[in-house]
């Protein structure tokens, strides 16, 4: 029986959300595999065995149970942010020859950076928000130039944090500098994006042995200024599945999501977020390790499809390993 390590934790602000996502997968894992929760902290790697944790030898992904060596055969990486969503663990696992189901290092790193990913997709004619890219706070143009280029409100986002922290919706010019400073506290680069006024929806795509499958779409109606941490995890939003859009728009978004999945050479599950503006879907961002906690969107989509979490992951494991 193959041992599947579900790697969670990591170094980002969403450590606990990562653990919750991994636990959701672990608790309803497909038969025929032995799942193991693997925690990555700055202090090292551990494997959970019942109520205790034992060290994991990260050089070969082995651990000891009562003096007997055990080995992880394949991995599911479920770390939000650094170092999972940005491709670092994927590259490391390839170096030590441990198979994994996730998108590879290049696809992960490209998708992880909000600005680079959107510019890549823009090159294929996919609509994205107008934006300004900053590599340091001092690069920001004058407030007047930013507002002239992007209007108000403006979204300020760390490009490379992979979490909901550091994102702000700026309504007034006096808020812009502090929003940029906060974003740089979470990431090394920052993007300023024009506001997209429309209907927010999200589409998840995964690969099965039968090809690419798009799950039922979700519409997001947030009580907050945008779909931030509170809206995602603390009930400050309505998440309506299936989305209240026309069948034609649903089909367009699902086909576009499959195209993006292929363009970025993604694997396993990915979620693409959109704002539908004047009848046109505009990409907000691509998530290669979307949340999978009970409060997250993908489990809601799976439930709407009438599928169990175990059957969902069995399809992915069958296709990717």
C-alpha positions as CSV (number, residue, x, y, z in Angstrom):
1,X,0.0,0.0,0.0
2,X,1.5,3.3,-1.1
3,X,2.1,5.9,1.6
4,X,0.9,9.4,0.6
5,X,2.4,12.3,2.5
6,X,0.1,15.3,2.7
7,X,2.6,18.2,3.2
8,X,1.2,21.2,5.1
9,X,2.3,24.1,7.3
10,X,5.1,26.1,5.7
11,X,6.4,29.6,6.3
12,X,3.5,31.9,5.3
13,X,0.8,33.7,7.3
14,X,-1.7,30.9,6.3
15,X,0.0,28.1,8.2
16,X,-3.1,27.1,10.1
17,X,-5.3,27.3,7.0
18,X,-2.8,24.9,5.3
19,X,-3.1,22.5,8.1
20,X,-6.9,22.6,8.0
21,X,-6.9,22.0,4.2
22,X,-4.6,19.0,4.6
23,X,-6.7,17.6,7.4
24,X,-9.9,17.8,5.3
25,X,-8.1,15.7,2.6
26,X,-6.6,13.3,5.2
27,X,-10.0,12.7,6.9
28,X,-11.7,11.5,3.7
29,X,-8.8,9.9,1.8
30,X,-9.4,7.3,-0.9
31,X,-9.1,3.6,0.0
32,X,-6.0,1.7,-1.1
33,X,-3.6,4.4,0.2
34,X,-2.1,5.1,3.6
35,X,-2.2,8.9,4.1
36,X,0.3,10.6,6.4
37,X,0.1,14.2,7.6
38,X,3.5,15.8,7.1
39,X,4.2,19.2,8.8
40,X,6.9,21.6,7.6
41,X,8.0,24.2,10.0
42,X,11.2,26.3,10.1
43,X,12.4,23.8,12.8
44,X,12.1,20.9,10.4
45,X,9.9,18.1,9.0
46,X,7.7,15.8,11.1
47,X,5.1,13.0,10.4
48,X,2.0,12.7,12.5
49,X,1.4,9.2,14.0
50,X,-1.9,9.2,15.9
51,X,-1.4,11.8,18.7
52,X,2.3,12.3,18.3
53,X,4.8,13.5,15.7
54,X,8.1,11.8,14.7
55,X,10.9,13.3,12.7
56,X,10.9,12.9,8.9
57,X,14.3,12.5,7.2
58,X,13.9,15.1,4.5
59,X,16.8,13.7,2.5
60,X,14.8,10.6,1.5
61,X,11.4,11.1,3.1
62,X,11.7,8.2,5.5
63,X,10.7,8.0,9.2
64,X,10.8,5.4,11.9
65,X,8.0,3.5,13.7
66,X,9.1,1.3,16.6
67,X,12.6,1.1,15.0
68,X,11.2,0.1,11.6
69,X,11.9,2.5,8.7
70,X,8.9,3.7,6.7
71,X,9.0,5.7,3.4
72,X,6.7,8.2,1.8
73,X,6.0,7.0,-1.7
74,X,4.2,10.1,-3.1
75,X,3.3,13.6,-1.9
76,X,0.4,16.0,-2.1
77,X,1.7,19.4,-1.4
78,X,-0.9,21.5,0.5
79,X,1.1,24.5,1.7
80,X,-0.4,27.9,0.9
81,X,2.3,30.4,0.1
82,X,6.0,29.8,0.8
83,X,7.6,27.2,0.2
84,X,4.8,25.1,-1.4
85,X,2.7,27.3,-3.7
86,X,5.8,28.9,-5.2
87,X,7.3,25.7,-6.4
88,X,10.2,25.3,-4.0
89,X,9.1,22.0,-2.5
90,X,8.2,20.7,-5.9
91,X,11.8,21.3,-7.1
92,X,13.2,19.8,-3.9
93,X,11.1,16.6,-4.3
94,X,12.2,16.2,-7.9
95,X,15.8,16.4,-6.7
96,X,15.3,13.6,-4.2
97,X,13.1,11.6,-6.6
98,X,9.8,11.7,-4.6
99,X,6.8,11.8,-6.9
100,X,4.1,14.4,-6.3
101,X,0.7,15.2,-7.8
102,X,1.0,19.1,-7.9
103,X,1.9,21.5,-10.6
104,X,5.7,21.5,-11.3
105,X,8.2,24.2,-10.1
106,X,8.0,26.5,-13.1
107,X,4.2,26.4,-13.4
108,X,3.9,26.9,-9.6
109,X,6.3,29.9,-9.5
110,X,4.7,31.6,-12.5
111,X,1.2,31.2,-11.1
112,X,2.3,32.2,-7.7
113,X,3.4,35.7,-8.8
114,X,0.1,37.6,-9.4
115,X,1.6,40.2,-11.8
116,X,3.8,37.9,-13.9
117,X,1.0,35.3,-14.2
118,X,-1.5,37.9,-15.4
119,X,1.0,39.4,-17.9
120,X,1.7,35.9,-19.2
121,X,-2.0,35.3,-19.7
122,X,-2.5,38.7,-21.3
123,X,0.0,37.7,-24.0
124,X,-2.5,35.1,-25.1
125,X,-5.3,37.6,-25.3
126,X,-6.8,36.8,-21.9
127,X,-8.4,39.8,-20.2
128,X,-6.8,41.1,-16.9
129,X,-6.9,44.3,-15.0
130,X,-4.7,47.3,-15.9
131,X,-1.8,47.4,-13.4
132,X,1.4,49.0,-12.2
133,X,4.2,46.7,-11.0
134,X,6.6,47.7,-8.1
135,X,9.8,46.0,-7.0
136,X,10.4,48.5,-4.2
137,X,8.3,51.2,-2.5
138,X,10.4,54.0,-3.9
139,X,9.4,53.0,-7.5
140,X,5.8,54.1,-7.0
141,X,4.8,56.9,-9.3
142,X,3.1,60.0,-7.9
143,X,-0.4,59.4,-6.5
144,X,-1.8,61.6,-9.3
145,X,-0.1,59.4,-12.0
146,X,-1.4,56.2,-10.4
147,X,-4.9,57.5,-10.2
148,X,-4.8,58.8,-13.8
149,X,-3.6,55.4,-15.0
150,X,-5.8,53.1,-12.9
151,X,-8.6,55.3,-11.4
152,X,-10.2,54.7,-8.0
153,X,-10.6,52.4,-6.2
154,X,-7.3,50.6,-6.6
155,X,-6.3,47.2,-5.4
156,X,-2.9,46.9,-3.8
157,X,-1.5,43.3,-3.6
158,X,1.8,41.6,-2.7
159,X,2.6,39.7,-5.9
160,X,4.4,36.8,-4.3
161,X,2.9,36.1,-0.9
162,X,0.2,33.6,-1.9
163,X,-2.1,34.6,1.0
164,X,-4.9,37.1,1.6
165,X,-2.6,39.2,3.9
166,X,-1.3,42.5,2.7
167,X,-4.1,43.1,0.2
168,X,-6.0,46.4,0.3
169,X,-8.7,48.2,-1.6
170,X,-7.8,51.9,-1.7
171,X,-10.7,54.3,-2.0
172,X,-8.9,57.5,-1.3
173,X,-5.5,58.8,-2.5
174,X,-4.4,59.3,1.1
175,X,-4.6,55.6,1.8
176,X,-2.3,54.5,-1.1
177,X,1.1,54.9,0.5
178,X,0.3,52.9,3.6
179,X,-1.4,50.2,1.5
180,X,1.8,49.9,-0.5
181,X,3.9,49.7,2.6
182,X,1.7,47.0,4.1
183,X,1.8,45.0,0.9
184,X,5.6,45.2,0.9
185,X,5.6,43.8,4.4
186,X,4.1,40.6,3.0
187,X,5.9,40.3,-0.3
188,X,9.0,41.3,-2.2
189,X,7.0,42.9,-5.1
190,X,3.7,44.6,-5.3
191,X,1.1,45.2,-8.0
192,X,-1.4,48.1,-8.1
193,X,-4.5,47.0,-10.1
194,X,-7.5,48.9,-11.5
195,X,-10.8,48.1,-9.9
196,X,-13.0,45.6,-11.9
197,X,-16.6,46.3,-11.3
198,X,-18.6,43.2,-12.0
199,X,-19.6,39.7,-10.7
200,X,-16.9,37.7,-9.0
201,X,-16.8,34.0,-9.8
202,X,-14.3,31.2,-9.5
203,X,-13.8,28.0,-11.4
204,X,-11.8,25.0,-10.4
205,X,-10.2,22.5,-12.9
206,X,-8.5,19.2,-12.3
207,X,-7.1,16.4,-14.4
208,X,-8.6,12.9,-14.4
209,X,-7.8,9.9,-16.5
210,X,-10.7,11.1,-18.8
211,X,-9.1,14.6,-19.3
212,X,-9.7,18.0,-17.8
213,X,-12.8,18.4,-15.6
214,X,-14.3,21.8,-14.5
215,X,-16.2,21.7,-11.2
216,X,-19.4,23.7,-10.7
217,X,-18.6,27.4,-10.4
218,X,-19.0,29.6,-7.3
219,X,-20.2,33.2,-7.2
220,X,-18.7,35.3,-4.4
221,X,-20.6,38.1,-2.8
222,X,-18.5,39.6,0.0
223,X,-19.7,41.7,3.0
224,X,-16.2,43.3,3.0
225,X,-14.5,45.6,0.5
226,X,-13.2,42.5,-1.3
227,X,-12.7,38.7,-0.8
228,X,-10.1,39.0,2.0
229,X,-9.1,36.7,4.9
230,X,-12.3,37.5,6.9
231,X,-14.5,36.9,3.8
232,X,-12.7,33.6,3.0
233,X,-12.5,32.1,6.4
234,X,-14.6,34.0,8.9
235,X,-18.0,33.9,7.2
236,X,-17.9,37.5,5.8
237,X,-19.2,36.5,2.4
238,X,-21.8,34.6,0.5
239,X,-20.4,31.7,-1.6
240,X,-23.1,30.6,-4.0
241,X,-22.6,27.3,-5.8
242,X,-23.5,27.0,-8.6
243,X,-22.9,30.6,-9.6
244,X,-25.9,32.7,-10.7
245,X,-24.7,33.2,-14.2
246,X,-26.0,32.2,-17.6
247,X,-25.2,28.7,-19.0
248,X,-23.4,30.4,-21.8
249,X,-21.2,32.4,-19.4
250,X,-20.6,29.3,-17.3
251,X,-19.4,27.4,-20.3
252,X,-17.2,30.3,-21.4
253,X,-15.5,30.5,-18.0
254,X,-15.0,26.8,-17.7
255,X,-13.5,26.5,-21.2
256,X,-11.3,29.5,-20.5
257,X,-10.2,27.9,-17.2
258,X,-9.2,24.7,-19.0
259,X,-7.2,26.8,-21.6
260,X,-5.4,28.6,-18.7
261,X,-4.7,25.2,-17.0
262,X,-3.1,24.0,-20.2
263,X,-1.2,27.2,-21.0
264,X,0.4,27.2,-17.5
265,X,1.0,23.4,-17.7
266,X,-0.8,22.8,-14.4
267,X,-1.5,19.6,-12.6
268,X,-3.9,18.3,-9.9
269,X,-6.5,20.9,-8.8
270,X,-6.2,24.6,-9.7
271,X,-8.7,27.4,-9.2
272,X,-9.0,30.5,-11.4
273,X,-10.7,33.6,-10.1
274,X,-12.6,36.0,-12.4
275,X,-14.5,39.2,-12.4
276,X,-17.2,39.2,-15.1
277,X,-17.2,42.8,-16.4
278,X,-19.7,43.9,-19.1
279,X,-20.1,40.3,-20.2
280,X,-16.4,39.5,-20.3
281,X,-14.5,37.3,-17.8
282,X,-11.3,39.0,-16.6
283,X,-8.8,36.9,-14.7
284,X,-8.0,38.0,-11.1
285,X,-5.5,35.3,-10.2
286,X,-4.7,31.6,-10.5
287,X,-4.4,29.4,-7.5
288,X,-2.4,26.1,-7.9
289,X,-3.0,25.1,-4.2
290,X,-6.5,26.4,-3.5
291,X,-7.9,26.3,0.0
292,X,-9.4,22.9,1.0
293,X,-10.6,23.5,4.5
294,X,-14.3,23.0,5.3
295,X,-14.9,26.7,4.7
296,X,-13.0,26.8,1.4
297,X,-14.6,27.0,-2.1
298,X,-13.3,23.8,-3.8
299,X,-15.0,21.4,-1.2
300,X,-18.2,23.3,-1.8
301,X,-17.9,22.7,-5.6
302,X,-17.2,19.0,-5.1
303,X,-20.3,18.7,-2.9
304,X,-22.4,20.5,-5.5
305,X,-21.1,18.0,-8.1
306,X,-22.4,15.2,-5.9
307,X,-18.9,13.8,-5.4
308,X,-17.1,12.8,-2.2
309,X,-13.6,14.2,-1.3
310,X,-12.2,10.7,-1.4
311,X,-13.5,10.0,-4.9
312,X,-12.2,13.4,-6.0
313,X,-8.7,12.7,-4.8
314,X,-8.8,9.2,-6.2
315,X,-9.4,10.7,-9.6
316,X,-6.4,13.0,-9.2
317,X,-4.1,10.3,-7.8
318,X,-5.1,7.9,-10.6
319,X,-4.3,10.6,-13.2
320,X,-1.1,12.1,-11.8
321,X,0.9,9.1,-10.5
